[in-house]
Amino acid sequence: MVTKVDIHPGENKLIDYFAKNNSNQTMTVQAVPSISPSQATTYLKKTECFCFTQQTFKAGEGREMPVLFHLDTALPKNINTITLSYTMFDTANVGKTINQPAGRIQ
């Protein structure tokens, strides 16, 4: 699996991320990106990304998911390394109200 790619500002790059549902049930997830350093956020432009829509995985299913992106040519010269990572959140409880008694801090 490739963990590092070289890209020059203005160049399009297609990369794949791998995700797997390690649970024993079907799960729908939403990928949320994280870009580091934070100053690079405005310069990394995703054209196609699995993070644009929710993804459903069957129990034990894994798959490669593409991301097509480029770096804006205005990227500051002092930014030499950018990390793009994703956290997958289970959408099963999004928008649901959980009726539990409020906690108490002492």
Secondary structure, 3 states (H helix, E strand, C coil): CCCCCCCCCCCEEEEEEEEECCCCCCEEEEEEEEEECHHHCCCEEEEEEHHHCCEEECCCCEEEEEEEEEECCCCCCCCCCCEEEEEEEECCCCCCCCCCCCCCCC
